[in-house]
């Protein structure tokens, strides 16, 4: 959205306040794209190029550990079986510390995540991007 259009729409109270946030979220997803993709069911690639992790299209609202064709670790599957459904909030917490999140959620001090990456910033933005992209 051009700057002049944003100014004009803002003056009318019509500005789409999410447009700048979504652009920022997409750029924040870069930290995830070496392992993950966001590809719609029709094959349209929205973001990412990695194949190590599961496709994250439609992940918000989905039971954890259930993307077809992906071999999840037992702790994430157990969390899903215990009722973990991805929301923006808990996905952001998982991205920050995957193993710590699973240990807390499952109550199992030996739980481990196969996702070794821990985001130091941008977790909420990544979760918001995934919510908007799927």
PEJO-V587894 format. One record per pair of residues at least 12 apart in sequence whose C-alpha atoms are under 10 Angstrom apart, sorted by the first residue. I is the first residue (numbers start at 1). J is the second residue. Records with the same first field share a line. If there is no record, write none. Layout:
# PEJO-V587894
I = J ; J
This chain:
# PEJO-V587894
1 = 15 ; 16 ; 19 ; 20
6 = 19
18 = 132
21 = 125 ; 128 ; 129
22 = 125 ; 126 ; 128 ; 129 ; 130 ; 132 ; 133
23 = 125 ; 129
24 = 122 ; 125 ; 126 ; 129
25 = 122 ; 123 ; 124 ; 125 ; 126 ; 127 ; 128 ; 129 ; 130 ; 132
26 = 46 ; 47 ; 48 ; 125 ; 126 ; 128 ; 129 ; 130 ; 132 ; 133
27 = 47 ; 122 ; 125 ; 126 ; 129
28 = 121 ; 122 ; 123 ; 124 ; 125 ; 126 ; 127 ; 129
29 = 47 ; 48 ; 122 ; 123 ; 125 ; 126 ; 127 ; 129 ; 130
30 = 47 ; 48 ; 49 ; 126
31 = 48 ; 117 ; 119 ; 121 ; 122 ; 126
32 = 47 ; 48 ; 49 ; 50 ; 53 ; 95 ; 117 ; 119 ; 126
33 = 47 ; 48 ; 49 ; 50 ; 51 ; 52 ; 53
34 = 48 ; 49 ; 50 ; 51 ; 52 ; 53
35 = 48 ; 49 ; 50 ; 51 ; 52 ; 53 ; 54 ; 55 ; 115 ; 117
36 = 48 ; 49 ; 50 ; 51 ; 52 ; 53 ; 54 ; 55 ; 56 ; 57
37 = 49 ; 50 ; 51 ; 52 ; 53 ; 54 ; 55 ; 56 ; 57
38 = 50 ; 54 ; 55 ; 56 ; 57 ; 58 ; 59 ; 130 ; 133 ; 134
39 = 55 ; 56 ; 57 ; 58 ; 133 ; 134
40 = 55 ; 56 ; 57 ; 58 ; 133 ; 134
41 = 57 ; 58 ; 134
45 = 57
46 = 133 ; 134
47 = 130 ; 133
51 = 70
52 = 70 ; 115
53 = 70 ; 71 ; 72 ; 114 ; 115
54 = 66 ; 67 ; 68 ; 69 ; 70 ; 71 ; 72
55 = 67 ; 68 ; 69 ; 70
56 = 130 ; 131 ; 133 ; 134
57 = 130 ; 131 ; 132 ; 133 ; 134
58 = 86 ; 130 ; 131 ; 132 ; 133 ; 134
59 = 85 ; 86 ; 87 ; 88 ; 91 ; 127 ; 130 ; 131 ; 133 ; 134
60 = 85 ; 86 ; 87 ; 88 ; 89 ; 90 ; 91 ; 127 ; 128 ; 130 ; 131 ; 132 ; 133 ; 134
61 = 84 ; 85 ; 86 ; 87 ; 88 ; 131 ; 134
62 = 80 ; 84 ; 85 ; 86 ; 87
63 = 77 ; 79 ; 80 ; 81 ; 82 ; 83 ; 84 ; 85 ; 86 ; 87
64 = 76 ; 77 ; 78 ; 79 ; 80 ; 81 ; 82 ; 83 ; 84 ; 85 ; 86 ; 91
65 = 77 ; 78 ; 79 ; 80 ; 81 ; 84 ; 85 ; 86
66 = 80 ; 81
72 = 113 ; 114 ; 115
73 = 111 ; 112 ; 113 ; 114 ; 115
74 = 111 ; 112 ; 113 ; 114
75 = 99 ; 102 ; 103 ; 105 ; 106 ; 108 ; 110 ; 111 ; 112 ; 113 ; 114
76 = 98 ; 99 ; 101 ; 102 ; 103 ; 105 ; 106 ; 111 ; 112 ; 113 ; 114
78 = 102 ; 105 ; 106 ; 111
79 = 101 ; 102 ; 103 ; 105 ; 106 ; 107 ; 108 ; 111
80 = 105 ; 106
81 = 106
82 = 105 ; 106
83 = 105 ; 106
84 = 102 ; 105 ; 106
86 = 127 ; 131
87 = 127 ; 128 ; 131
88 = 123 ; 124 ; 125 ; 126 ; 127 ; 128 ; 129 ; 130 ; 131
89 = 123 ; 124 ; 127 ; 128
90 = 105 ; 123 ; 124 ; 127
91 = 123 ; 124 ; 126 ; 127 ; 128 ; 130
92 = 119 ; 121 ; 122 ; 123 ; 124 ; 125 ; 126 ; 127 ; 128
93 = 118 ; 119 ; 123 ; 124 ; 127
94 = 113 ; 115 ; 118 ; 119 ; 123
95 = 115 ; 116 ; 117 ; 118 ; 119 ; 120 ; 121 ; 122 ; 123 ; 124 ; 126 ; 127
96 = 117 ; 118 ; 119 ; 120 ; 121 ; 122 ; 123 ; 124
97 = 113 ; 115 ; 116 ; 117 ; 118 ; 119 ; 120
98 = 111 ; 112 ; 113 ; 114 ; 115 ; 116 ; 117 ; 118 ; 119
99 = 111 ; 112 ; 113 ; 114 ; 115 ; 116 ; 117 ; 118
100 = 112 ; 113
101 = 113
